[in-house]
Each structure stands twice: as structure tokens, then as C-alpha cells.
């Protein structure tokens, strides 16, 4: 019997309650809290810890390992609502969504017992290492290698733009398996402790000022026990994409929340700002672009909700199509909403008081990461529409 994905057109009572609870947490901290953390070089530890204590961080993970027993759809709701309050957490995309999903699907019982409870509570943070300077989105051409030496694995290589390594206890690291003759095999996934000898992380200077940072990683003969391998060394790509689809859904939810934050500020301003004897929001030059953003935001949310529903139903091939389209749409509406919000506020849109100008980098980021809009369009053209592959 074919599996089915169920996508409610409105939130269930449980999901509505989840949104309300997360929104209360996000409003408790707010954008000013995140700006202060970014400016002082601190991690939003208090917010992360409280989100974990309330069960939000691990809402998608199995109950038997301390999670909420829900799904990716619920975790994406957590991310969207936090982002809509100006308090989106990048490591929610990584630790429970990518790493937690992969370990849940492919980890041994011992590996699940070792790592999932901490990931679910937020007490154990896992980063994800795939991007390389010379490979980019080409995961078939990774330079990082893993060699089996006796009963151990020895990893070498480097990664770039890896989020949250300073807070992470381990990195789920993607490396190509090589044999004794140096012949390259397939990518495999390894849990690498961040305090392992030979592991070095350097922070990348960025113009985007966020409270979560990017790092370059360097692994020099890092020795790992045999059970650091997650899943099979011969089937790494399907395992890898088990985490990349949740990444796209979560990134879409975060971008949707950011767009909501910007539109909420613009709409509030347009309702009150009076220049020619009436609020500026009464003028179609203001109201129509904001309304257009709202329409596109709602369509984006529907697509990532569809992707999450497909993923939670185990329909991963279909989920990949929806997740890639959602990610494209989210990147566009994230950038567009902030631009229109700033235009609505005029000079105030660039003032410190309203906090919008600080979000330019963050609003532009979803068009680039975790995968660029061009590669998303390549995916749609080739994998969905059947057009010839260009690369």
C-alpha cells in the first residue's frame, strides 16, 4: 500500500499551541538580545538552553531518546516562530534537523543512545561538516578522506563555512573513504569530537553580524574509533541526503520567519505613519508591494510544509523536490521582504531603532546558503522538468 503524506491546510490544535509557546519564548528575548550577543561575540546560550528545556530543540526526535516524538514539520514551526520574533537559531537547522535526523535513520542503537538524548535536550550540540573550498556543492568531489587503519579511522581534510563549531561538542563530518592504495570510494559520515587531537577550527571573519559564527576546519590525522562511522561506508550519499532535505526545509522555515519579522515591522509602521493626512499604508504604492510579499510568503510556507509532510511520511524522493522549491522561494521572499520593509520606512528603515538594516546580510543569506538559488534552479530544471543537465 502506498504511503501518504497529510498536509493540513490549517494548524492542528497541537501545532497552534506549539506556535504560541515558541512565540512566547522568542518574544521574551527578541531581536535586541540577538544583536547584543552578536556585538559582544557571545552565543545566545540562554535562549538555546531554555528552548531545550521546553522541549523545542528535540521536538522532532524519537521519544525513547528524549525527543518530542513529533516530526520535521514541528521543528520547522519552532524555527519559523523564533525567526519571526527576530531570534532564529541557526543551530536548530544543524543539530536536531541534520545530524539528529541522520543518526535517527542510520545510527546503531548504541549511537542513538549516546548522542540523541543530548541533541534533543540541547545539551549536546552537533555541527555538520560538508562544504569545502574546492568542492562547493559538488559532494562527489570532496577532498577530505577517511582511511581505515586497523580498528580505527584516520581522517584528513578541511572544510569551510561550518556553522557553530565553537559551541559544538562534535561535528558530523563528511569524508571520502580511500583504501590502502589511495583509491577513492564513496562519501561516509563520521562523528568527530571537537576536542579530538588534530582537529583545528578557525573562525571566518564575516560582514554578516549574527550571534552564530562560521568556521574553517582542518583535520590532520584525526583518529576515530570504528563506531564513529554513522551508517555504512558504502552508502554515504543516500545517508547524506537524509540530512540535507531537512536542512532545506529548516532553512526555508527560518527565512519565512525572517520575512514575517520584516513585514510585521513594515505593516505596523505603515498603519501609523501619517504624512498626507492619512496613514501611508492606505496608498497603493505602499500597500500593494507589502501585500505581494505577504502572498509570496504564504506560498513559500505552504511549500516547505508540503516538503516536511512528505519527509515525515518517509517519501524522501518527493520531499526532495518540494524542499528544493521551498528553499528557492524562501530565499527570494526573505530578501524581497526586507527590501520592501526598508523602503516602506524610508530613512527610518536604515536607523538603529528599527533594526531592519542590521538584517540585510541575514535576509540575503538564504539565496546563497545552504545551497545557492542557481543550484536549486538546476535541480528543478533537471530533476523535476527533465531538462538536460548542464554540469
N, C-alpha and C positions, 0 to 999 in steps of 0.2 A: 504494500500500500504506500502510495507516495506521501511524503511528509508535506505538511502545510505550515505556512507562516501566517500568523494572525496579527494584523496591524489595526488596532482600534483607532477610529477616526478622532476620538477624544480620549483624554487620560482616564484610566480606570480610577476608582476611588483611592487605591493604594498609590498609584503614581502621582495623583494630585496631592496626596498627603506628603509624599516624598518631596515633590517640588516645593511645597510650602515650608517644610522643615529645613531643606537646604537653603532656601531663600532667606530664612531667618538667620541661619549661620552666616551666609555671605554678607547680609546687611549689618550684622554685628561687627564685622571687620571693615569692609568697604574698600574702595579704591585708595583712599588716603593711607590706609595701612599698608597696602601693597607698594605704593610709591615710596613710603618711608623705608620699607625693607629693601627696595631696590637701591635707594640712595645711600643707605648705610651699609650695603653689601651683606645684608643678613637674609637668611632663608625664612619664609613665612611659617616658622615652626609651630607657633601657637594655633594657627588655622589648620595646618595639616594634622596636628595632634588631636584637635577637637573633632575634625572630620572623621578621623579614625575611631575615636571613642564613641561617636554617634553611629558608627556602622556604615558610613557613606563610602569610605575608601574601598572596602571589600564587598560592596553590595552585590557584585556580580559573581563572587567566588562561592564554591560549594559550602553548604552549612557545616558539613562534617570537618571542614578545615577552618572554621571560624568566620566564614563569609556569610553574606545575607541570603544566599541561595536564589537570587534573582538572576538577571541577565545583563547583557551588554546594554540593552535599552535603558535599564535603570541607572547604570553607571553613567551613561551619556546624559541622562537627565540631571544627575549630580553635577556634571561638568558644565552643562549649559546654564544651570541656575547660578552656580558660583560665578561664571564668567559674566552673566547678566548683572551681577552685583559689583563687577569690577575686581573680582577675586578669583579668577580662573587659575587652576593649578595644573601646570604642565605635566607634573609627575603622575597625575591621575591617568594621563594618556599612556604613560610608560609602565609604571609599576604594576597596578592591578589589571590594566587592559591588555597590554602587550605581553609582559612577562607572566603575569598571572594566568592569562588565557593559554599560553603555550605550555606552562607547567601542568595546568589542569588537564590539558588534552594529551600530553605526551610524557609527562613525568611518571616515574615509578611511584609506588605507594610511599616508599621512604622519602623520596624527593618532595612529594606533595606534603607529607607530614613535617618535613624540615623547613620548607620555605613558605607555603601558602598561609599558615596562621599569622605569621609576621607581616606578610604582604597585606593580608586582609585587615589587620588592625592598624596598619601604617607604621608599626614599629620597625619593620624591616623594609627598606626601600631598595628596589632593583632598577637599575638603569638598563639601557638597551644599546648595544654597540654594533651597528651595521655600516654606517656611512664611512667611506674612505675617500681621500682626496683624489685618487686616481681612478676610482670606480664610480663614484656618484650613485646614481640609481641602478647601475648595472651590477646586480648582486651575483651575477655569474662570473664576474671578473675581480673578485676580491683578492687582495694581496696578502691578507692575514692568513696564516697557516696553522694547522694543528697536526702534530706528528705523534704517533703512539710509540712510546719508549717504555718497554716492559709493561708494567701495570699502570703507567701514568700517561697523561697527555702533556705535551710541551707546546705552548702557544707563542707565536711571534707575529708582530704586525703593528699596525697603527690605525686609528680611527679619528674622525673629525666631526665636530658638531654633535657631540654626545651630551644629552641633557642631564643635569642633576647629579653628576658624578661626585660632587663634593658631599652630597647628602646620602649617597647610595652605599649600601653595605656590599653589594655585588653588582656586576654587570653581566647581563646575558649577552655573550659575545659571539658573533658570527665569524667563523673561520673556515677556510677550505682545508679539507683533510688531504694530507700528502703521505705517500708511502716512503719506504726506506730509500728508494731510488729517486725520490723527488717528484714522482708522477702525481699530478693533481687529480683529486677526486671531486667530491661534492661538498657544498657548504654544510656545516654542522653547527650546533648551538651548545655553548658551554657557559656554566655559571662560574664567573671569575670573581673571587673576593677582591675588593678594592684595596685591601692591605696585603695582597699577595706579593712576595718578593719578585721584582722585575716589572711590577705594574706602576706606571707613572701617568699622572693626569695633569695637564696644564690648561688653565682657564684661557679661553679665547676672548680677547677684547672685542666688545660689540657696541655699536651705536644704539642698538635697541636696549633700553634700560628696563629690564624685568627683574623680578625677585628670584628667578631661577636662571642658572647660567649654563653656558656651553663649554665643552672641554674637548681637547685633543688627548687621545690615549696612545700610549706606547707600551707594548708588551715585548719584553726581552727575555726569552727562555722562561716564561712563566709555567711552572709545573703545577699540574692539577691532578687530583685523584681520578680514577676511572669513572666514578659516579658523578663527576662534574658535567659529563655529557648528558644533555637532555634529549631524550628520544633516540633516534638511530643516526649513525654517522653516514648511512647510505640513503637517507630520505629527508635531508635537511630542508630542501626548498618548500615542500608542502607544509612542513612544520613551521618554517619561517612565515609563510603567508597566513598561517593560522593566527599570527600576531599582527600582521600588517593590515588586515581588514579591520580589526578593532581599532587600530591606530587611526585609520582614515575616518571611521565613524566618530571616534572621540575628538579628533581634530575638527571635524565638521561641527560637532556639538559645541565645542569651545568657541569656534568662530561665530556660530549663530548667537551664542550668548554675548559675545563682544559686540556684535551688530545690534542686538537688543539694547545693550547698555547705551550705545551711542544714540540710537533712535529715541530712547526714553528721554535722554537729556535734551535732544533737539525738539521733540514734541512738547515737552514741558516748557521750554523757552518760547516756542512759537505760540503757545497758548496765552502767554503772559506779556510778551514783548509788544508794546503798543507804540507805533510810530506815526501813522496817518489816521489816528482816531479809531483804529480797530486793531486787534491782535494780528501780527504778521502771518500767523497760521491761517488766516482767512483768505489770504492771497494765493491763487493757484500756483504762482511761481515758487512758493514755498511748500504748499500742501501737496502738490502733485509729485514732486520728487521724493518727499517723505513717504507718501502713500505707495509709490512704486517700490521703494526699499522694503516697506512692510510686506508687500505681496511677495517679493522675491525671497525675503527671509522666511516666510511661512512655507513657500515651496521647497526651500532648502531643508527646513526641518522635516517636512514630510519625507524627503528622500533619505535623510540619514536615519529616520525612524524605520523606514522600509528596510534599509540595509541592516539595522540592528535586529529587526524582527526575523529577517532571513537568516542572519548569523545565529541567533538564539534557537532557531528551528533546525540548525545543522545543515542548512542549504548554502554551503560556503561558496560554491561557484556563482550562484545567483547573487549572493551577498557581495561578492567582489565587484560585480557590475554596478550595483546600487551604491556601494561605498565609494567607488571612484567618481561616479557622477555627483554624489553628495559633496565630496571633497572639493570638486571643481566649483560647484555652485556656492559653497561656503566661503571659499577664498574670494570669490567675486563680491559677494554681498558684505563680507567683512570690510573690505577696502572701500566699497561704494558707500556704505552706511556712515562710516566715519567722515569721509569726504563731504557728504551731504550735511552731516551734523555740523561740521565746522563752517560750511557755507551758510547754514541757517543762523548760526550765532554770530557770523561776521567776525569782527575783531575779538569778541569775547571767546570765540572758538579757539583762538590761539593763546588765551590767557591761562595763567596757572590755576585760577579759581575754578574753572570748569573741567580741567583735567583731560580735555579731549586731545590737545596737541601732543601730550605725552604718549598717546596711544597710536600714533601714526605707524611706528615700527611694528607694533603688535598687530595692527589691522592689516598690514601688508604681508606679514609673515605667512598667513595661510595660503597665499598664492605661490609660495616658494616651498614650504616645508609642511609635512614630511615628504612631500613629493610635489614637483612643480606642476603648474597648470598645463604646460606643454606636454608633459609626460601623461597627464590624465587624459588630455585630448587624444594623444597617441593610443592610449588604451581603448578609449571609446571607439575611435575610428577602426582600429584593427580587430579588437576582440568582440565588440558588440555589433559594429556595422559591416565587418568583413572586408574592409579596405586593405590593400596591400601594405605590408609592413615596411616602414621607411628606415629602420635602424637594425 
